[in-house]
Amino acid sequence: MRFLVTIEQDEAGYYAVECPALPGCVSQGGTREEALANIEEAILLSIETRKAHGLPPPMEVAEVEVAAL
C-alpha cells in the first residue's frame, strides 16, 4: 500500500510527519529520512491495531495537483 504523508520542520529543526489516511498517525525525527522511517513504522502499527480491533481499513487519499497562484 502507498500512503501520502505530510512533513513539516519545526523551529528546533525536527521533522514532524503525519499520515492523513490514518487519523492520529504521527511521528517525528531529527532528519527527514529518520522521520520518514518512523512514520513507516507508525503506519504499519496503526494498520495492525485497526485489524486487531476490527476497525475499517485506512481512508483512501488521493493526490490532487493545482496550479500555483
PyMOL commands that place a pseudoatom at each C-alpha (Angstrom):
pseudoatom trace, name=CA, resn=MET, resi=1, chain=A, elem=C, hetatm=0, pos=[0.000, 0.000, 0.000]
pseudoatom trace, name=CA, resn=ARG, resi=2, chain=A, elem=C, hetatm=0, pos=[1.096, 3.562, -0.617]
pseudoatom trace, name=CA, resn=PHE, resi=3, chain=A, elem=C, hetatm=0, pos=[0.296, 6.430, 1.736]
pseudoatom trace, name=CA, resn=LEU, resi=4, chain=A, elem=C, hetatm=0, pos=[0.707, 10.155, 1.401]
pseudoatom trace, name=CA, resn=VAL, resi=5, chain=A, elem=C, hetatm=0, pos=[2.318, 11.865, 4.384]
pseudoatom trace, name=CA, resn=THR, resi=6, chain=A, elem=C, hetatm=0, pos=[2.845, 15.492, 5.308]
pseudoatom trace, name=CA, resn=ILE, resi=7, chain=A, elem=C, hetatm=0, pos=[6.232, 16.672, 6.548]
pseudoatom trace, name=CA, resn=GLU, resi=8, chain=A, elem=C, hetatm=0, pos=[6.934, 19.873, 8.481]
pseudoatom trace, name=CA, resn=GLN, resi=9, chain=A, elem=C, hetatm=0, pos=[10.159, 21.070, 10.022]
pseudoatom trace, name=CA, resn=ASP, resi=10, chain=A, elem=C, hetatm=0, pos=[9.735, 22.836, 13.363]
pseudoatom trace, name=CA, resn=GLU, resi=11, chain=A, elem=C, hetatm=0, pos=[11.721, 25.715, 14.860]
pseudoatom trace, name=CA, resn=ALA, resi=12, chain=A, elem=C, hetatm=0, pos=[14.120, 23.312, 16.578]
pseudoatom trace, name=CA, resn=GLY, resi=13, chain=A, elem=C, hetatm=0, pos=[14.910, 21.549, 13.288]
pseudoatom trace, name=CA, resn=TYR, resi=14, chain=A, elem=C, hetatm=0, pos=[12.927, 18.358, 13.934]
pseudoatom trace, name=CA, resn=TYR, resi=15, chain=A, elem=C, hetatm=0, pos=[10.646, 16.927, 11.266]
pseudoatom trace, name=CA, resn=ALA, resi=16, chain=A, elem=C, hetatm=0, pos=[7.038, 16.104, 12.117]
pseudoatom trace, name=CA, resn=VAL, resi=17, chain=A, elem=C, hetatm=0, pos=[5.205, 13.674, 9.831]
pseudoatom trace, name=CA, resn=GLU, resi=18, chain=A, elem=C, hetatm=0, pos=[1.529, 12.775, 9.644]
pseudoatom trace, name=CA, resn=CYS, resi=19, chain=A, elem=C, hetatm=0, pos=[-0.457, 10.266, 7.612]
pseudoatom trace, name=CA, resn=PRO, resi=20, chain=A, elem=C, hetatm=0, pos=[-3.865, 11.838, 6.757]
pseudoatom trace, name=CA, resn=ALA, resi=21, chain=A, elem=C, hetatm=0, pos=[-5.346, 8.445, 5.791]
pseudoatom trace, name=CA, resn=LEU, resi=22, chain=A, elem=C, hetatm=0, pos=[-4.839, 7.238, 9.370]
pseudoatom trace, name=CA, resn=PRO, resi=23, chain=A, elem=C, hetatm=0, pos=[-6.126, 9.881, 11.809]
pseudoatom trace, name=CA, resn=GLY, resi=24, chain=A, elem=C, hetatm=0, pos=[-3.745, 10.245, 14.737]
pseudoatom trace, name=CA, resn=CYS, resi=25, chain=A, elem=C, hetatm=0, pos=[-0.876, 8.504, 12.953]
pseudoatom trace, name=CA, resn=VAL, resi=26, chain=A, elem=C, hetatm=0, pos=[2.004, 10.906, 13.529]
pseudoatom trace, name=CA, resn=SER, resi=27, chain=A, elem=C, hetatm=0, pos=[5.722, 10.664, 14.158]
pseudoatom trace, name=CA, resn=GLN, resi=28, chain=A, elem=C, hetatm=0, pos=[8.876, 12.735, 14.076]
pseudoatom trace, name=CA, resn=GLY, resi=29, chain=A, elem=C, hetatm=0, pos=[12.606, 12.546, 13.538]
pseudoatom trace, name=CA, resn=GLY, resi=30, chain=A, elem=C, hetatm=0, pos=[15.783, 14.553, 13.742]
pseudoatom trace, name=CA, resn=THR, resi=31, chain=A, elem=C, hetatm=0, pos=[16.253, 14.249, 9.988]
pseudoatom trace, name=CA, resn=ARG, resi=32, chain=A, elem=C, hetatm=0, pos=[13.810, 13.929, 7.112]
pseudoatom trace, name=CA, resn=GLU, resi=33, chain=A, elem=C, hetatm=0, pos=[14.968, 10.343, 6.498]
pseudoatom trace, name=CA, resn=GLU, resi=34, chain=A, elem=C, hetatm=0, pos=[14.533, 9.392, 10.159]
pseudoatom trace, name=CA, resn=ALA, resi=35, chain=A, elem=C, hetatm=0, pos=[11.066, 10.949, 10.240]
pseudoatom trace, name=CA, resn=LEU, resi=36, chain=A, elem=C, hetatm=0, pos=[10.006, 9.007, 7.137]
pseudoatom trace, name=CA, resn=ALA, resi=37, chain=A, elem=C, hetatm=0, pos=[11.335, 5.741, 8.583]
pseudoatom trace, name=CA, resn=ASN, resi=38, chain=A, elem=C, hetatm=0, pos=[9.476, 6.440, 11.828]
pseudoatom trace, name=CA, resn=ILE, resi=39, chain=A, elem=C, hetatm=0, pos=[6.161, 7.202, 10.095]
pseudoatom trace, name=CA, resn=GLU, resi=40, chain=A, elem=C, hetatm=0, pos=[6.508, 3.984, 8.073]
pseudoatom trace, name=CA, resn=GLU, resi=41, chain=A, elem=C, hetatm=0, pos=[6.712, 2.052, 11.339]
pseudoatom trace, name=CA, resn=ALA, resi=42, chain=A, elem=C, hetatm=0, pos=[3.799, 4.047, 12.799]
pseudoatom trace, name=CA, resn=ILE, resi=43, chain=A, elem=C, hetatm=0, pos=[1.655, 3.309, 9.719]
pseudoatom trace, name=CA, resn=LEU, resi=44, chain=A, elem=C, hetatm=0, pos=[2.344, -0.431, 9.967]
pseudoatom trace, name=CA, resn=LEU, resi=45, chain=A, elem=C, hetatm=0, pos=[1.490, -0.444, 13.679]
pseudoatom trace, name=CA, resn=SER, resi=46, chain=A, elem=C, hetatm=0, pos=[-1.663, 1.580, 13.080]
pseudoatom trace, name=CA, resn=ILE, resi=47, chain=A, elem=C, hetatm=0, pos=[-2.875, -0.851, 10.402]
pseudoatom trace, name=CA, resn=GLU, resi=48, chain=A, elem=C, hetatm=0, pos=[-2.115, -3.857, 12.650]
pseudoatom trace, name=CA, resn=THR, resi=49, chain=A, elem=C, hetatm=0, pos=[-4.018, -2.229, 15.529]
pseudoatom trace, name=CA, resn=ARG, resi=50, chain=A, elem=C, hetatm=0, pos=[-7.008, -1.418, 13.312]
pseudoatom trace, name=CA, resn=LYS, resi=51, chain=A, elem=C, hetatm=0, pos=[-7.158, -5.031, 12.107]
pseudoatom trace, name=CA, resn=ALA, resi=52, chain=A, elem=C, hetatm=0, pos=[-6.837, -6.414, 15.640]
pseudoatom trace, name=CA, resn=HIS, resi=53, chain=A, elem=C, hetatm=0, pos=[-9.757, -4.269, 16.814]
pseudoatom trace, name=CA, resn=GLY, resi=54, chain=A, elem=C, hetatm=0, pos=[-11.968, -4.886, 13.783]
pseudoatom trace, name=CA, resn=LEU, resi=55, chain=A, elem=C, hetatm=0, pos=[-11.779, -1.263, 12.648]
pseudoatom trace, name=CA, resn=PRO, resi=56, chain=A, elem=C, hetatm=0, pos=[-12.262, -0.287, 8.996]
pseudoatom trace, name=CA, resn=PRO, resi=57, chain=A, elem=C, hetatm=0, pos=[-9.258, -0.079, 6.684]
pseudoatom trace, name=CA, resn=PRO, resi=58, chain=A, elem=C, hetatm=0, pos=[-7.482, 3.254, 6.165]
pseudoatom trace, name=CA, resn=MET, resi=59, chain=A, elem=C, hetatm=0, pos=[-9.308, 6.031, 4.322]
pseudoatom trace, name=CA, resn=GLU, resi=60, chain=A, elem=C, hetatm=0, pos=[-8.395, 6.466, 0.691]
pseudoatom trace, name=CA, resn=VAL, resi=61, chain=A, elem=C, hetatm=0, pos=[-6.396, 9.612, -0.004]
pseudoatom trace, name=CA, resn=ALA, resi=62, chain=A, elem=C, hetatm=0, pos=[-5.881, 10.992, -3.492]
pseudoatom trace, name=CA, resn=GLU, resi=63, chain=A, elem=C, hetatm=0, pos=[-3.229, 13.359, -4.732]
pseudoatom trace, name=CA, resn=VAL, resi=64, chain=A, elem=C, hetatm=0, pos=[-4.524, 16.487, -6.492]
pseudoatom trace, name=CA, resn=GLU, resi=65, chain=A, elem=C, hetatm=0, pos=[-2.335, 18.971, -8.324]
pseudoatom trace, name=CA, resn=VAL, resi=66, chain=A, elem=C, hetatm=0, pos=[-3.375, 22.630, -8.583]
pseudoatom trace, name=CA, resn=ALA, resi=67, chain=A, elem=C, hetatm=0, pos=[-1.781, 25.473, -10.482]
pseudoatom trace, name=CA, resn=ALA, resi=68, chain=A, elem=C, hetatm=0, pos=[0.276, 27.880, -8.385]
pseudoatom trace, name=CA, resn=LEU, resi=69, chain=A, elem=C, hetatm=0, pos=[-1.215, 31.307, -7.966]
for i in range(1, 69): cmd.bond("trace and resi %d" % i, "trace and resi %d" % (i + 1))
show_as sticks, trace
zoom trace
